[in-house]
């Protein structure tokens, strides 16, 4: 069984609820609420665990919400490697407006990490004793953590001869790509920010992904395009996956579910284009789950039979 190590530097407690109508100045009475462990890498770990792969989730945690985060992950039988911090773990909030079906997401910045705290995270990664088939670093960096943090993880991964997959944005993404990663999973918005290009059509998207691959910054790029499907570019070629006809209940964690399903397939030895199809099915399945529930395996398996992946170059 493959063993993955996920890194989440800005984890959260994700609260989801619903309200009839979002209005200013009024007291809005919400429906039943749900609390889930959240943050990019933790979402990946939750789905990886559901899909049957072994996973350890590494994350800093502090205060009441940090303890709750650990308890929620324990409740899903996910192994935690927790680095204590002084400040409180963040809390995020998602509200569905019942009358329109619109989803409103309120995301906090996160705690300020001390240098000793984020250095302790790097030390734990470097000292991790178990064999790891892939490191997945995902999500934003909280205040106090330097932009080159993911680049440092990439260096550790290279020293361990362990593949690393990255899902982040902005300066941390640019710094990591300067050192090179094995797989990158940007959204279209993140890719536009990275390249400074409009990327208005599949041809330009493929060209942008291919430039990252040929320049040695990433061995493979899986670009998610929302309602337009997704694109995969590796040294072996390019593929396009067509969108599935799904009415989204929630978009929370769709990218994380895509990434989890794809890395599970990759570490199981599937070819890149097949793993890509699994990713599309996983991300699409997450759209069927309300709030912060992410992808369910039974939905993913059903959708996988409908995924169409075409060679694009």
PyMOL commands that set and color helices and strands:
alter all, ss='L'
color gray80, all
select helices_A, chain A and resi 40-50+63-75+115-127+149-160+170-179+188-195+202-214+226-228+254-267+272-286+297-304
alter helices_A, ss='H'
color red, helices_A
select strands_A, chain A and resi 3-8+12-19+34-38+54-61+79-84+90-97+103-106+134-138+164-167+181-184+218-224+230-234+237-241+309-311
alter strands_A, ss='S'
color yellow, strands_A
deselect
rebuild
show_as cartoon
